[in-house]
Amino acid sequence: MRKERLIVPTLAIIAVVWMAVQLLSSVLFERSLRQALEDLEARGEWRVNRTESRQGWLSSQGRLILSPLLSRPWRLELTYDARHGILSTDVEGTVLPRLDTVLQQAVGEVTAPSVPRWQGRYHTLSGHSELRLALAPFVIQQNGRELAVRGGRLRLEGVFGDWRLRALFDQLTLIDGMAQMELGSTVLESRYTYTEGAYHFAQRDHLHIEMLTLSYPSYDIQLSPLDLNSHMVLDESELRIKGDLEVGDVMVPSEAPDMPLLHGRIEMELSRLNADAVRHMIRRLRQEAAWGDASLPMAEGLLARLEPDLRKMLSDSPRLDVMTVAIESPLLGIRLDADGALFFDARQLDELSVVNLDQKKEQAKWLERIDGDFTWHEAPTVAALWLGLPLGTRELEFDVVRGVWRVNGRPMPELWP
């Protein structure tokens, strides 16, 4: 009898605990979603709006709109429907690309068998999230032009401060009249780590294109493969961007079916961009975006208002290091093996104008701030001939002084009109 009297309190306790855990799961999911959206905005590249949000114990629904911060040529409308469990939350929804009126008229019609759907899961205890998207084939047509994407898959996973992305596109074909460009299997892998508010962050990206083909009526060009690696870091003092481009065999089958035109690798790094100025400019951009409206997201005179921050970014005398240029042309019998660096003179930056940079006079003032040197190792004889140097010259030293190039101590000859 005593056991029977314990059944009702026990069931009541279990029900209360279950409801509390369900509520906790809902609250943690909402907090994680809000934090993820704030982290996304903190990068200064995206505008995020939550137009709908309904939070419940058992389920939550909502709608998000993502658009580029600096303009609104397009936007993504995402819906989500979350079903909260004790240990995890399962989420699914749709992704609908939208173009603004002007771009829609320019691009033309988009055909797809259905609206892309995505699925995901949020783990309550660890805070780990994962999202998956399968992209069905679609076609964009406009005035005889056609862009066809065979399909793709995307996976995003991570926790606060550490996110990983992997995107795969099966094949992309662009046709413009008699010309055609085709990308083979393409993979993008990215990892983004950051502190709260993106005060410090690091991002690594790797883009791999299995094959790129350009077809024209008179000739074809084939490239296989193409790899691009980039590493961007914002720390306490500077923003650094490092890139590595590796180009496989570039073939011209109509001219030389068995001999590559070229292949090679380029590695360079841009550094000493003032970190505080970068952070301040990101905040300014977000503020400017908040002042905009649907038709004019950025008010007039934006560049003039950003000019002090842009100049401040250059206050530490940025430098461009070219660690490796190794390009070989078996077809032409030429090899380029070079390295060097360029430096920017940051004295009296108030004399420079970003707003007037489209004017030749202003461009000349900026070029005068550039100094540096490059070395072409084991240069071929034909290169010395082009530059008016003795034919036995095997090493070419290029110097840049106040924007003026010299080679082996001589003024650089004019190579083309």
Secondary structure, DSSP 8 states (H G I E B T S, - for coil): -HHHHHHHHHHHHHHHHHHHHHHHHHHHHHHHHHHHHHHHHHTTSEEEEEEEEEE-SSEEEEEEEEEESS--SEEEEEEEEEEE-SSEEEEEEEEEEEE-HHHHHHH-EEE-SS--EEEEEEETTT--EEEEEEE--EEEEETTEEEEE--EEEEEEEETTEEEEEEEE--EEEEETTEEEEE-SEEEEEEEEE-GGGSSEEEEEEEEES-EEEE-SS-EEEEEEEEEEEEEEE-SSEEEEEEEEEEEEEEBTTTBTTS-SEEEEEEEEEEEEEHHHHHHHHHHHHHHHHH--SS-SS-TTHHHHHHHHHHHHTTT--EEEEEEEEEEETTTTEEEEEEEEEEE--TTGGG--STTTTSHHHHHHHHTTEEEEEEEET--HHHHHHTT--TT---EEEEEETTEEEETTEE------
